[in-house]
């Protein structure tokens, strides 16, 4: 309807949202693939694990359709323009609507007193909103000290990227929480999704604890309580971790990994894959009698040091 009446007022917000989510999701996925490889130990290096090929094929997504850092800087530019327009009374819309309450978010204090308080979605949401708003305002104040905006963007680009990351993470957390307010079919499904939502939000808080504390959104003690609650959530999610992954219903053929096979018979499949190697076509590898055996039969002199 907006396009039909030539109303493009929400286009900048849509562009910033798409650019930011592209950057955040592809970076998170690339990091997760590498983390999975490391968690698999030496087996993660095997081609039959599927991880080396998956990493090599996926990692270019961080550059395709716009480099991730460039995308985040575009989000930051949108945030700076949005904050500058607040002075004229123009209220932001969509995923940036929270900036319309910037005065409240700059002064609010987290009410967490116990670890269980971090399970309240209203508290999580306000903490993420306050963090994003305060980081954006801090960047806007820093930019105002430079003679030109372009000079400022060059000097504080690292801070702008972090502010953009905070904004994009808020989008994901807020939409996750918003979805959980709806009816979700399936016995126990909503409970599991609530646990995953809390794990995701608190793991981000743990990872970026410095941002939350330095901006005054939460206190160090409240950060410690968040970590305590996160550990408790891990113990609740852990028994259902395999079932939650199986819920995606990816076939063994689709995954192409002996480590991720549905029946869990990892070592038997690793053994079978090892026999497919050309080096194992014969009991004694080619070249052993010609090159290696003569070396083993030599009489080496003991070195005197």
N, C-alpha and C positions, 0 to 999 in steps of 0.2 A: 504493500500500500504506500509506503514511503517513497519508493522508486517511481510509482505511478504519478505522484504529485511533485516529483523532482525535489524531494526532501532528502538531502544527503548529510544531515546534521550528525547522524550516528556513525557515519563512515569512518572517521578517525578512530573512534573507540573500537569498532570492529577490526580495523587493520591492526591496532595495537594488541588486541586480544589474540588474533590469529598469529601474529608475529611472535608474541611472547610465549604462547603455548607451544608453538612449533619448536622454539629454542629449548624450553624447559623439558618437554617430553622426549625429544630426541637425545638431549644430553643425559637425561636420567636413564634412558634405555641403554645407551652406549656404556655408561658407567656400570649399570647392572649386569650387562653381559660380561664385562671384565671382572666384576666382583664374583660372578658365578664361576668363571674360569679359575680364579685364585682359590675359591673354596673347594674346588674339585682336586686341588693338589696337582700332582704330575699328570693325572688322567685328563685334566683339562686341556693339556697340550696336544693330546691325541686327536688326529683328524676324525676318528670315529666318534668322538664326543660331540661333534657338530659345532662346538663353540668357536674354534679358530675360523671356520668358514662363516659362521654367523656374524662374528665380530668384523671380519674383513668386508662382508657384504653390507652390513648395517652402518658402520661408522661414517661413511660418506654422507649419510643423512644429516649430519651436523653441519654440513656445508651446502648440500643441495638446497635449491630454492631460497637461498639467503643464509650467509654465515651466521651462526648462533649469536655471536657477540654483536654483530651488526643489527640483528633482529632485536636484541635487548636494548641497544642504544636507541632504536626507533621507538620502543616502548617508553624509554626514559624521556625522550623528547615529547611524547604525548603527555606524560605525567607532568612535565614542567609547564606545558601550555595549559593543561587543565588547572593547575594550581594558580597560574597567573590570571586566569579568567575568573577565579573565585572572588577577586577584589571587585569586579564589576557586577557581581551577583549572579553570574551564570552558573547554574548548578550542573554538575556532571551527571551522566546517565550510564546505564548498563553496569558493567563490571567496575567502573570507576565511581559509582554513585556514593560509595562510602566516604570519598573525599569531600562530599558536601557537609559532612559532620566533622570536619577537620579540627574545629575549635574544641569539641568534646574529646576527640581522639588524642589531641596534644596534651590534655590535662588528666585523662582518666587513669585510674590505678587498678591493677589486677587485684581481685578479691580472693584469690586462692589462699587458703589457710591449711588445708589438708591435701594429701596426694589425690584423694578421691574427687576433689573439686575440679580437677583437670578433665573429668569425664563429662562435665557440663559443656555442651556445644556453644552456649552463649559466651562463656568465658574464653574458650579457644578462639572463637571468631573475633571477639573484641581484641584479644592479644595480637592476632595477625593483622587486623585492621590498623591498630595503633602503631605497630612496627612499620608497616608499609607507609602510612601517612607521615610518620615522623621522619623516616629516611628520605621520603620525597621532599618534604618541607626543608630538611637540612640541605639537600642538594640545591633546591631553589634559592635558598639564602646564600649558599656559596657562589652560585652563578651570578647573583646580583652584584658581587664584588668585582667582577671582571668588566673590562671596557666593552667587550663584545661577547655575545652568547657563544659564538664559535670558539673563541679563545677559552672560555670557561668549560665548554664541552670537552675540549682537548685536555685540559688540566685535570678535571675531576671525572674523567670517563669511567674509572674503576668504581667510584662511588655511585655513579649513575647506573652502572650495570647491576650493582648490588641492590639498588632501589627497585630496578625493574624486576629482578628475581623475586624480591619480596612481594611485589604487586602480583606477579604471575602465580606464585605459590598461594597467595590469598584467594585468587580466582578458583583454583582447584579445590582448596579446602572448603570454601564457601559453597561451591556447587555440590560437593560431596555431602555436606551437611544438609543443604537444601533438598537433595534427593531423598535423604533419610527421613524427611518429614512426611513423605508420601507413603501410601500403603504399598508394601512389597510382598508379592505372593511367595508362598513356600514356607513351610514350618522351620523356624529357626534361622531363616536366611537373613532377616533384618538384623538379628542379634550379631551374627557373624560380620555383616557389613558395618555395623556400628563399631565393633572391635577394630576392624581394619581401618576405618576412618580415624579413630582415635590413635591407632598406631602410626598412621601416616602423618597426622598433624603433630603429634608429640615427637616423632622422630625428626621432623623438620625443625621443630623447636630446639631439640637437642643439638642438631647439626649446626644451627645458626644461633645458638644460645647467646653468643657475643652481641649479635644485633639486638636481640630482645632486651638484654640487660643494659647495654650501652645507651639505648634510646629511652630507658626508664620504663619500658612497658611492664616488665616484671622485675622482681628482686632476685639476687643470687639464690636465696633460700627457696623461692618459688620455682626457680629453675631446677633445683635439686629435687623438689617434690615432683616435678614433671618427669624427671628421670626415674624416680622411684615408681611412679604410676606406669611408666612405659615398660619397665621390667615386669611389672605385674601383668600387663597386657600381653607381653610376649609369651608368658606362661599359659595364658588362655588361648592364644592363637596357635601355639606350637602343636597341640594334639590334632588340630584340624588342618594343618598346613598342606599335607599331601592331598586331602580331599578338596581343599580350596583350589589347588592348582589343577587337579583333575577335572574340576568343574568347567574349565575352558574347553574340555573335550578334544584336545589336540591328539591326533593319531601318532603312532610311532613313526609311520612313514613321513608325516608332516614334520615332526621334530628332527628326524634323521640323527638321532643320538642314542648310543648304547647306554649312556649314563641316565638318560631320561625315559627309558623304556617303561611301559605301563606295568609289566609284571615285576619290575624291580630286580630281575635276575641279571645284575650288572656284570659280575665277574665271569659268568659263563659266556656272556655275549662278548666281553673283552677278549676272552680266550679264543672264541671263534673268529673274531676280527683279526687277531694276531696271526692266525693260520692263513689268512688271505694275503698276507704280505709276501712279496716275491722272495724275501730272504728266508722264508720258511718253506719254500718249495721242496727243499732237500734237507735231510737230517744234518748234513755237513755243508755249510755254505760254500758256494763257488769261490775259489781263490785261497781256501784255507790251506790245502796241501801245498800250493805253489808259493804262498807268501808268508803265512803265519806259522805253519809247522816248522819250517827251517829256523825261524827266529827262536822258537821255543827250545829247539835242540842245541842251540849254540851254547858254548861255555863262556859266560860273561865273567870278566875279571872284576873282583871286588874293588870298588874305588877306595883310595886311601885319602882321607881328608885331614 
